[in-house]
Amino acid sequence: MRHSILASLFLTPVASAALAQNAAPALDAQQTLGRQLLNQHCAICHLKPQLGATTYGPPLGVESLGGDEAAMRQVIGEGTQRMPGFKYKFDAAGIDAIVAYIKTVAAPPAPAKQ
């Protein structure tokens, strides 16, 4: 009995890690940089800080701006009426990294109809 408990304690994290790896593909170096930049500079408006909180900007994902990478680069660099541009904050490689990461994020679920 003691052996089965010990085995389950050691195998549970391994199984969880294996499931997590199957759920999302590993990010390459560019996508990892993009995730870091997005979390540092974009998350405040585009990601919910806690359950039940709202965001200022739309959720980001593979279908943002119709999936058009050039449009994503344009909006990130130049901004919009409601969003500042980041062309002076990020170089082209940084903007490309953010776009590369966004392209790995699943499309957000459609809002619930009330």
C-alpha positions in Angstrom: 0.0 0.0 0.0 2.8 2.4 0.9 4.5 1.7 -2.4 1.3 2.5 -4.4 0.9 5.8 -2.5 4.5 6.7 -3.2 4.2 5.7 -6.8 1.1 7.9 -7.3 2.9 10.9 -5.7 5.8 10.6 -8.1 3.7 9.8 -11.2 1.1 12.4 -10.9 3.4 15.4 -11.6 4.9 13.4 -14.5 1.4 12.7 -16.0 0.4 16.3 -15.5 3.5 17.6 -17.3 2.9 15.1 -20.1 -0.7 16.3 -20.5 0.4 20.0 -20.5 3.0 19.3 -23.2 0.3 17.6 -25.4 -2.1 20.5 -24.8 0.1 23.3 -26.2 3.1 23.0 -28.5 6.4 24.3 -27.1 7.2 27.9 -28.0 10.3 28.7 -30.0 12.7 31.5 -28.9 10.9 34.2 -30.9 7.5 33.2 -29.6 8.8 33.1 -26.0 10.2 36.6 -26.4 6.8 37.7 -27.8 5.0 36.2 -24.8 7.4 38.0 -22.4 6.9 41.3 -24.2 3.1 40.9 -24.4 2.9 40.0 -20.7 5.1 43.1 -19.7 3.5 45.7 -22.0 0.1 44.5 -23.4 -1.4 42.3 -20.6 -2.7 45.3 -18.6 -5.2 46.0 -21.3 -5.6 42.7 -23.2 -5.6 40.1 -20.5 -7.9 39.7 -17.5 -5.9 40.3 -14.3 -8.3 38.2 -12.3 -11.5 36.3 -12.6 -14.5 38.5 -13.3 -12.4 41.5 -14.3 -12.9 43.2 -17.6 -10.3 44.3 -20.1 -9.8 47.6 -22.0 -8.7 46.0 -25.2 -9.9 43.0 -27.1 -8.6 39.6 -26.1 -5.7 38.6 -28.4 -5.4 35.4 -30.3 -4.7 33.7 -33.6 -7.8 35.3 -35.1 -7.1 38.9 -34.0 -7.5 41.3 -36.9 -8.6 38.4 -39.1 -5.3 36.6 -38.5 -3.6 39.1 -40.7 0.0 39.4 -39.5 0.7 42.6 -41.4 -2.3 44.2 -39.8 -1.1 43.1 -36.4 2.3 44.6 -37.0 0.7 47.9 -38.1 -1.6 48.1 -35.1 1.2 47.3 -32.6 3.5 49.8 -34.2 1.2 52.6 -35.0 -1.6 52.1 -32.5 -5.3 53.0 -32.9 -7.5 55.7 -31.6 -7.8 53.7 -28.3 -4.4 52.1 -28.2 -0.9 53.8 -28.2 1.6 52.7 -30.8 4.7 50.9 -29.7 7.0 51.7 -32.7 9.3 53.6 -30.4 9.2 51.0 -27.6 9.8 47.9 -29.7 12.1 47.4 -32.7 10.8 45.4 -35.7 12.1 42.1 -34.2 10.1 42.8 -30.9 6.9 43.5 -32.9 7.5 40.3 -35.0 8.0 38.3 -31.8 4.7 39.6 -30.3 2.9 38.7 -33.5 4.5 35.3 -33.6 3.3 34.6 -30.0 -0.2 35.9 -30.7 -0.4 33.5 -33.6 0.1 30.6 -31.1 -2.8 31.7 -28.8 -6.1 30.0 -29.4 -9.0 32.3 -30.4 -10.9 33.5 -27.4 -14.3 32.0 -26.9 -17.3 34.0 -28.2 -19.0 36.1 -25.6 -22.0 34.6 -24.0 -25.3 35.9 -25.3 -27.7 37.2 -22.7 
